[in-house]
Amino acid sequence: MRYTFLGPSGTFTETALLTLDEAVTGERFPSNSVPAALNAVREGAADAAMVPIENSVEGGVTATLDAIALGGNLRIIREVLVPIRFVLVARAGVTLADVRRISTHSHAWAQVRQWSQERLPEVEYVPGQSTAAAALQLLSNDNPGYEAAICAPAVAEAHPELQILESDIGDNKQAVTRFVLIARDPEIPAPTGADKTTLMVPLPEDRPGALLELLQQFSTCGVNLSRIESRPTGNFLGSYFFSIDLDGHLHDARMRTALRGLHRVSPGVTFLGSYPRADVRRTEVDAHHQDAAFDQARDWVESLFPGGRPDHLSQR
């Protein structure tokens, strides 16, 4: 297996990837952006890509949500949760008083706002491709355009020429980022009872009740939404799709029934995978939404045709 991840080496994304035994022994290479990582999978240069998709502080990672929405038969097959810790690093000899500009990934910067206001209220933020890339630019570029970077402690450990100016600077000490492993046309992982399903659902038309009609397909089947975010399609102003996580697996009768109803309302829906939850939290399902209830309901309707279903209904 060949794996790619949002690089360079030392990012939280690589940390997430290395929690998988098969990735530790497999071939790994960094990509300089989330779209580049996913394109490597689409084009066959990699078998799977690990990318960030959600943060407990900032919510969805828009670059990932938008890149997955482009299609290309990509599916999520795993998710990983990584606790997030940040350090401020600089070249040797630089002090906190010298820092006028700081670079890091936008999601990392959002998680240290309070710290920056308290410790460096006049500092300027310089966007970076990733936390590790921002830190390593301090070593490889004589004039990176900033004096310090925010990254994972692992980057500073791997590069002792970087000095840590301050440690554990995140505003929320319980912050967690969710990463997903994405492959092309994979087999759907078997259900575990603690599963998640991800969809991309375009809004067919902008009218009162359009979103409610989509959500009712899940409500009537007992499918819980654990995340829903709207993103612009880019086609025109006011055109949106919804990125949705659901509690349950495609193999569940309630999920299949909900997706049939959803497809009738929004034929452009894209299935992005059913996979085990990283927190292993099992989905509680009411008795009338369990598979047995759906099977009994189907059998009851079939029993109303004592001579067998008419031909024009046989394929429905």
Stockholm file with secondary structure:
# STOCKHOLM 1.0

chainA/1-316         MRYTFLGPSGTFTETALLTLDEAVTGERFPSNSVPAALNAVREGAADAAMVPIENSVEGGVTATLDAIALGGNLRIIREVLVPIRFVLVARAGVTLADVRRISTHSHAWAQVRQWSQERLPEVEYVPGQSTAAAALQLLSNDNPGYEAAICAPAVAEAHPELQILESDIGDNKQAVTRFVLIARDPEIPAPTGADKTTLMVPLPEDRPGALLELLQQFSTCGVNLSRIESRPTGNFLGSYFFSIDLDGHLHDARMRTALRGLHRVSPGVTFLGSYPRADVRRTEVDAHHQDAAFDQARDWVESLFPGGRPDHLSQR
#=GR chainA/1-316 SS CEEEEESSTTSHHHHHHTTSHHHHHSEEEEESSHHHHHHHHHTTSCSEEEEEEEETTTEECHHHHHHHTTCSSEEEEEEEEEECCCEEEEETTCCGGGCCEEEECHHHHHTTHHHHHHHCTTCEEEECSSHHHHHHHHHHCSCCSCSEEEECHHHHHHCTTEEEEEECCCSCTTCEEEEEEEEESCCCCCCCSSEEEEEEEECSSCSTTHHHHHHHHHHTTTCCEEEEEEEECSSSTTCEEEEEEEESCTTSHHHHHHHHHHHHHCTTCEEEEEEECTTCCCCCCCGGGSHHHHHHHHHHHHHTCTTCCCGGGTTC
#=GC SS_cons         CEEEEESSTTSHHHHHHTTSHHHHHSEEEEESSHHHHHHHHHTTSCSEEEEEEEETTTEECHHHHHHHTTCSSEEEEEEEEEECCCEEEEETTCCGGGCCEEEECHHHHHTTHHHHHHHCTTCEEEECSSHHHHHHHHHHCSCCSCSEEEECHHHHHHCTTEEEEEECCCSCTTCEEEEEEEEESCCCCCCCSSEEEEEEEECSSCSTTHHHHHHHHHHTTTCCEEEEEEEECSSSTTCEEEEEEEESCTTSHHHHHHHHHHHHHCTTCEEEEEEECTTCCCCCCCGGGSHHHHHHHHHHHHHTCTTCCCGGGTTC
//
